[in-house]
Amino acid sequence: MTANIKEFPGTSLKESDFEEGNVLFTDWIPKAEYAWDAGVAIGRYLAELKEGRIIGVRCRHCRRTVVPPRNFCEWCFEPMSEWVYLQDTGVVNTFSLCYVTWDMVRIKEPEIPTVIEIDGASPGTGILHLLGEVDPKEVRIGMRVQAVWKPPEEREGAITDIKYFRPL
């Protein structure tokens, strides 16, 4: 069905509407800058990574320790404020062999993104990171791994301050 102009009444704009100021318009281009705040929990987590430490947070109510830290427990909804330093070791929970990089470039040797349950944190919680120094055929769920850190002068307070995890 074709729409008929008469079915949708309205007032068309004329050049004089702009000249007389009947229509608000501008050619101003705003300078829209912003800053990103990681928040209390992730902010501290990133600051500790810069120092070569992994930190989590414990729920005083249900006693779970999670990493990355968060402000509230998603199980019991209680505030989480008990900071806990964790080991930089852990166990492979799950992994994938990726033959395409994040920017869609095909590669011959796979990258190995992995969820690692960090020692000292509750089972089922962990961080996503890469495995390195390992033959992809040797990777197994339950494999013990340890963080390989960037040198202190290269760290910037990001998860990439850990270059990768390698088998123990």
Backbone bond lengths (Angstrom), bond angles and torsions (degrees), N, CA, C in turn:
res aa  C-N    CA-C-N  psi(-1)  N-CA   C-N-CA  omega(-1)  CA-C   N-CA-C  phi
1 M - - - 1.441 - - 1.522 108.68 -
2 T 1.293 117.85 132.20 1.449 122.86 -179.65 1.517 109.49 -92.69
3 A 1.321 116.25 133.91 1.468 120.53 -179.84 1.522 109.73 -75.69
4 N 1.295 115.77 139.34 1.452 122.58 176.78 1.518 107.84 -100.03
5 I 1.315 118.85 134.58 1.461 123.12 -178.79 1.518 110.50 -54.00
6 K 1.315 117.82 -37.40 1.460 121.24 -178.18 1.522 111.65 -64.85
7 E 1.348 117.89 -22.51 1.461 121.42 179.33 1.527 111.62 -72.84
8 F 1.332 118.09 -22.87 1.456 122.82 -177.74 1.519 109.25 -121.80
9 P 1.330 117.70 79.26 1.459 119.54 -176.64 1.515 111.06 -67.48
10 G 1.295 116.47 152.68 1.447 122.70 178.24 1.508 109.67 -178.70
11 T 1.308 115.68 -179.76 1.456 120.21 -179.69 1.513 108.55 -115.19
12 S 1.331 117.03 122.52 1.450 119.00 177.54 1.520 109.91 -77.06
13 L 1.316 115.36 150.18 1.461 121.00 177.49 1.521 109.96 -83.85
14 K 1.334 114.26 144.21 1.463 120.76 176.19 1.526 107.85 -116.39
15 E 1.298 117.61 159.67 1.460 122.32 177.89 1.525 110.74 -55.78
16 S 1.309 117.00 -37.39 1.474 120.68 -179.16 1.528 111.90 -63.84
17 D 1.346 118.34 -27.64 1.471 120.75 177.46 1.528 110.43 -62.07
18 F 1.303 118.04 -37.77 1.458 121.80 178.05 1.531 110.64 -72.69
19 E 1.329 115.94 -43.29 1.466 120.48 -178.55 1.524 111.97 -65.19
20 E 1.322 117.65 -35.70 1.468 122.08 -177.88 1.526 112.58 -87.53
21 G 1.334 117.94 -1.95 1.463 120.94 177.96 1.514 114.00 78.92
22 N 1.331 117.91 20.75 1.468 121.53 177.92 1.532 112.15 -77.10
23 V 1.321 116.60 -15.74 1.454 122.62 179.77 1.522 107.85 -123.63
24 L 1.329 115.16 130.24 1.463 119.60 179.28 1.534 108.53 -84.94
25 F 1.301 116.08 124.26 1.456 120.66 175.59 1.529 107.49 -153.07
26 T 1.330 114.35 162.20 1.455 119.91 179.14 1.521 109.29 -152.54
27 D 1.292 115.35 156.05 1.453 119.53 172.61 1.525 110.34 -109.55
28 W 1.351 115.47 16.29 1.456 122.42 177.99 1.521 109.68 -68.63
29 I 1.315 115.89 132.02 1.460 120.80 177.54 1.526 107.28 -108.64
30 P 1.326 117.01 112.08 1.468 119.37 -177.25 1.527 111.50 -68.71
31 K 1.318 115.77 149.27 1.461 121.62 173.55 1.530 105.51 -96.91
32 A 1.306 115.90 91.13 1.460 121.93 -173.78 1.524 109.64 -93.81
33 E 1.310 116.86 96.15 1.460 121.91 176.10 1.526 107.93 -109.45
34 Y 1.302 116.56 154.68 1.451 120.21 178.11 1.521 109.37 -146.40
35 A 1.302 114.11 161.75 1.460 120.94 174.43 1.521 107.24 -122.16
36 W 1.301 116.90 144.77 1.453 122.22 -178.54 1.523 108.34 -104.90
37 D 1.310 116.43 132.20 1.463 121.88 178.98 1.514 108.52 -113.12
38 A 1.306 116.82 124.79 1.459 120.99 -178.19 1.527 112.44 -73.84
39 G 1.326 118.04 -15.78 1.457 120.74 -177.68 1.522 110.96 88.64
40 V 1.314 115.48 175.64 1.468 121.46 -174.37 1.528 111.73 -64.97
41 A 1.324 117.32 -52.57 1.466 120.78 -173.28 1.531 111.68 -68.37
42 I 1.314 117.82 -54.77 1.467 120.22 -178.05 1.522 110.53 -70.16
43 G 1.336 117.83 -32.64 1.462 120.43 176.58 1.520 111.44 -58.46
44 R 1.339 116.33 -46.20 1.474 118.93 178.58 1.526 110.93 -67.50
45 Y 1.329 116.78 -40.39 1.461 121.89 178.34 1.533 110.58 -55.76
46 L 1.328 116.71 -47.24 1.472 121.14 -179.79 1.526 111.51 -67.38
47 A 1.336 117.11 -38.37 1.467 120.06 177.73 1.527 110.92 -63.93
48 E 1.312 117.15 -38.68 1.470 120.69 178.39 1.525 111.07 -69.66
49 L 1.333 117.53 -36.84 1.471 119.17 175.83 1.517 110.56 -59.63
50 K 1.309 116.86 -39.00 1.470 120.74 178.96 1.525 110.83 -60.57
51 E 1.326 116.63 -29.94 1.467 121.75 178.35 1.531 112.32 -89.43
52 G 1.333 116.88 2.70 1.464 120.04 178.12 1.513 113.72 82.66
53 R 1.336 116.59 26.14 1.466 120.58 -178.88 1.530 109.58 -128.46
54 I 1.331 114.91 146.41 1.461 121.50 173.86 1.520 107.18 -104.83
55 I 1.320 116.01 128.69 1.458 120.82 -179.42 1.522 109.12 -124.48
56 G 1.317 114.74 143.48 1.460 121.73 175.20 1.508 108.66 -125.83
57 V 1.306 116.03 -170.01 1.454 121.33 179.65 1.528 108.44 -140.35
58 R 1.343 115.24 143.18 1.468 121.29 -176.90 1.522 109.98 -109.77
59 C 1.317 115.32 139.16 1.463 121.57 174.73 1.527 107.60 -84.63
60 R 1.315 116.73 122.40 1.471 120.95 -179.50 1.522 111.90 -70.08
61 H 1.328 116.54 -20.26 1.463 120.23 -177.46 1.531 111.87 -85.46
62 C 1.338 117.29 -56.29 1.470 119.33 -176.91 1.531 113.08 -100.79
63 R 1.320 117.23 -1.55 1.476 125.08 173.20 1.527 113.98 69.12
64 R 1.325 118.67 15.16 1.464 120.72 175.49 1.519 109.87 -75.39
65 T 1.317 115.88 143.18 1.459 121.85 173.17 1.519 107.25 -115.74
66 V 1.345 115.71 124.60 1.460 119.63 -174.37 1.525 111.47 -123.82
67 V 1.317 113.75 150.79 1.451 122.82 174.14 1.524 106.63 -143.39
68 P 1.304 119.73 134.39 1.449 128.48 -5.78 1.528 111.20 -61.07
69 P 1.342 116.06 153.63 1.461 119.48 -178.36 1.521 112.01 -69.75
70 R 1.311 114.83 157.66 1.463 121.95 175.31 1.516 108.77 -142.43
71 N 1.308 117.64 167.11 1.470 121.75 -176.16 1.518 113.69 -81.16
72 F 1.343 116.67 -29.62 1.458 120.71 -177.45 1.517 110.09 -132.71
73 C 1.327 115.36 144.00 1.459 121.72 178.33 1.525 108.94 -73.62
74 E 1.320 116.99 127.19 1.455 119.61 -179.79 1.521 112.68 -78.67
75 W 1.327 117.67 -6.23 1.462 120.45 175.81 1.522 112.09 -90.05
76 C 1.344 116.61 -47.44 1.475 119.56 -175.05 1.526 112.97 -116.47
77 F 1.338 117.67 -1.96 1.465 124.55 176.72 1.530 113.70 63.93
78 E 1.311 116.74 21.01 1.467 121.11 176.50 1.530 109.22 -87.38
79 P 1.334 117.17 152.28 1.477 119.36 175.28 1.524 110.34 -61.80
80 M 1.317 116.06 145.04 1.465 121.48 177.29 1.525 107.43 -115.09
81 S 1.320 116.55 112.14 1.464 119.42 -174.93 1.527 113.12 -135.20
82 E 1.311 117.77 3.76 1.465 120.80 179.78 1.531 108.78 -94.15
83 W 1.332 115.75 100.60 1.466 121.52 -176.83 1.520 109.63 -74.70
84 V 1.349 115.76 139.91 1.455 121.70 -176.50 1.527 108.68 -135.63
85 Y 1.330 117.30 123.79 1.462 120.52 173.24 1.519 108.43 -76.56
86 L 1.331 115.23 135.43 1.453 121.60 -177.35 1.524 109.81 -115.69
87 Q 1.312 115.32 166.52 1.461 120.93 177.08 1.528 109.01 -73.17
88 D 1.324 116.39 163.13 1.468 119.12 173.13 1.531 109.61 -99.87
89 T 1.325 114.49 29.98 1.460 122.44 176.85 1.525 108.12 -121.62
90 G 1.316 114.79 164.32 1.459 118.24 178.80 1.508 111.60 -177.56
91 V 1.331 114.29 -162.77 1.456 122.74 -174.74 1.527 108.86 -130.19
92 V 1.327 116.10 138.85 1.464 121.03 175.87 1.526 108.47 -68.86
93 N 1.334 116.17 120.82 1.462 122.10 177.84 1.524 110.26 -90.31
94 T 1.326 116.05 -43.24 1.457 122.47 176.64 1.525 108.39 -158.16
95 F 1.322 117.12 161.79 1.463 119.77 -178.60 1.521 109.44 -156.22
96 S 1.316 114.91 168.76 1.456 121.85 176.85 1.523 108.31 -142.43
97 L 1.315 116.85 151.29 1.462 122.06 172.77 1.519 106.74 -104.03
98 C 1.331 116.78 114.18 1.470 121.63 -175.21 1.518 110.27 -109.53
99 Y 1.320 116.03 121.00 1.449 122.26 179.15 1.524 112.15 -99.90
100 V 1.320 115.78 13.74 1.455 123.01 175.69 1.524 106.77 -134.99
101 T 1.330 117.87 131.50 1.460 121.04 -179.78 1.526 110.49 -77.02
102 W 1.314 116.17 171.62 1.469 121.54 -179.13 1.522 111.99 -58.69
103 D 1.348 117.08 -27.74 1.464 120.12 179.69 1.539 111.27 -99.74
104 M 1.336 115.95 24.82 1.462 124.30 170.89 1.530 114.68 66.45
105 V 1.321 116.81 36.45 1.462 121.19 175.30 1.534 107.63 -102.97
106 R 1.302 116.31 127.42 1.471 120.03 177.37 1.526 109.96 -70.16
107 I 1.339 115.99 139.73 1.461 121.69 179.75 1.530 109.05 -131.69
108 K 1.347 115.84 152.85 1.462 120.33 -179.16 1.524 111.82 -83.30
109 E 1.341 116.41 -42.35 1.464 120.80 177.25 1.522 108.09 -95.37
110 P 1.318 118.15 127.48 1.458 118.96 -173.14 1.526 113.88 -73.20
111 E 1.330 114.97 149.21 1.455 121.07 163.64 1.521 105.56 -82.75
112 I 1.336 116.62 152.16 1.463 119.42 -175.24 1.533 109.44 -125.40
113 P 1.342 117.40 84.66 1.462 118.70 174.51 1.528 109.23 -70.27
114 T 1.320 115.23 139.58 1.456 121.31 -170.50 1.523 110.16 -142.19
115 V 1.320 117.06 143.09 1.465 120.58 167.65 1.518 105.89 -95.34
116 I 1.336 115.43 123.34 1.460 121.37 -176.05 1.521 108.90 -113.76
117 E 1.328 115.73 122.81 1.454 120.87 173.05 1.524 106.72 -81.63
118 I 1.321 116.15 112.45 1.464 122.09 -175.42 1.532 109.56 -76.21
119 D 1.347 115.70 135.70 1.464 120.51 177.81 1.521 110.32 -59.09
120 G 1.322 115.83 130.35 1.462 122.05 -178.91 1.518 112.58 100.96
121 A 1.341 117.22 -17.95 1.466 121.32 175.75 1.529 108.79 -91.83
122 S 1.312 116.30 160.07 1.463 121.06 179.90 1.521 110.76 -68.20
123 P 1.329 116.71 146.84 1.468 120.17 177.14 1.532 110.58 -56.51
124 G 1.329 114.99 143.81 1.453 120.24 178.66 1.513 113.92 90.10
125 T 1.322 117.51 -7.14 1.464 120.37 174.06 1.514 107.79 -110.00
126 G 1.298 117.08 152.45 1.452 118.41 -179.37 1.506 111.54 179.63
127 I 1.312 114.50 -176.46 1.459 120.42 179.77 1.523 109.40 -120.69
128 L 1.313 114.56 148.83 1.453 121.19 175.93 1.521 108.00 -89.70
129 H 1.317 116.01 125.62 1.464 119.99 178.22 1.520 108.65 -154.66
130 L 1.321 116.15 179.54 1.460 121.72 -179.90 1.521 111.30 -96.59
131 L 1.333 115.86 150.26 1.462 121.64 169.08 1.517 107.60 -96.97
132 G 1.312 115.70 147.69 1.455 122.02 176.23 1.516 109.43 -142.21
133 E 1.332 115.93 173.14 1.464 122.88 179.59 1.528 111.74 54.01
134 V 1.343 115.61 39.53 1.468 119.23 -178.40 1.527 109.42 -146.89
135 D 1.313 115.61 141.62 1.458 121.60 172.89 1.529 106.82 -73.15
136 P 1.325 117.71 126.18 1.465 119.54 -178.70 1.533 113.59 -53.28
137 K 1.323 117.04 -29.76 1.464 120.40 179.41 1.526 112.19 -70.68
138 E 1.322 117.32 -17.54 1.460 121.67 -177.25 1.532 113.48 -93.52
139 V 1.333 117.38 -9.43 1.467 120.51 -177.32 1.525 109.62 -69.64
140 R 1.322 116.02 133.89 1.461 122.48 -179.68 1.523 110.14 -140.39
141 I 1.332 115.96 147.08 1.460 120.15 170.08 1.521 106.67 -64.07
142 G 1.318 116.29 133.99 1.465 121.61 -176.35 1.519 113.26 95.62
143 M 1.344 118.39 -7.30 1.464 122.28 179.43 1.521 109.69 -63.15
144 R 1.313 116.96 133.75 1.466 122.56 176.94 1.528 109.01 -80.37
145 V 1.337 115.46 135.38 1.464 120.95 -177.13 1.525 110.59 -137.63
146 Q 1.335 114.97 162.98 1.469 121.64 177.08 1.525 109.19 -138.52
147 A 1.336 114.93 146.34 1.462 121.28 -179.88 1.518 111.02 -67.88
148 V 1.326 116.45 141.93 1.456 124.02 169.74 1.525 105.28 -111.03
149 W 1.323 116.16 112.52 1.464 122.40 -173.34 1.521 111.44 -91.17
150 K 1.325 114.84 150.83 1.466 119.99 168.39 1.524 107.59 -67.79
151 P 1.332 118.39 156.91 1.464 119.95 173.43 1.536 109.28 -59.27
152 P 1.339 118.39 147.26 1.471 121.57 -177.06 1.529 114.48 -50.47
153 E 1.324 117.61 -38.79 1.467 119.95 -177.00 1.538 112.66 -71.40
154 E 1.326 117.65 -13.28 1.470 121.17 179.31 1.526 112.98 -99.11
155 R 1.321 117.71 -8.68 1.467 120.79 -177.33 1.518 110.80 -75.07
156 E 1.332 114.84 145.60 1.457 119.53 -176.87 1.525 114.42 -131.26
157 G 1.336 117.32 7.22 1.458 119.63 -178.82 1.512 111.58 83.56
158 A 1.328 116.65 48.44 1.466 122.82 -179.31 1.526 108.38 -141.58
159 I 1.323 116.34 161.26 1.457 119.61 178.27 1.524 110.93 -60.86
160 T 1.325 116.74 -23.30 1.469 120.90 178.22 1.525 112.48 -75.49
161 D 1.351 118.36 0.01 1.470 120.28 170.69 1.535 109.28 -65.94
162 I 1.321 116.18 -23.48 1.475 120.97 167.01 1.516 104.99 -91.14
163 K 1.335 117.35 116.01 1.470 119.88 -178.43 1.527 110.22 -64.98
164 Y 1.329 115.86 -46.15 1.460 123.11 179.54 1.520 107.57 -173.91
165 F 1.304 116.86 176.31 1.467 122.97 172.27 1.514 107.91 -108.55
166 R 1.328 116.62 143.21 1.459 121.27 178.64 1.522 109.52 -124.13
167 P 1.327 117.46 156.25 1.467 119.90 179.57 1.516 111.19 -62.89
168 L 1.306 115.69 146.45 1.471 121.12 174.26 1.514 109.44 -84.60
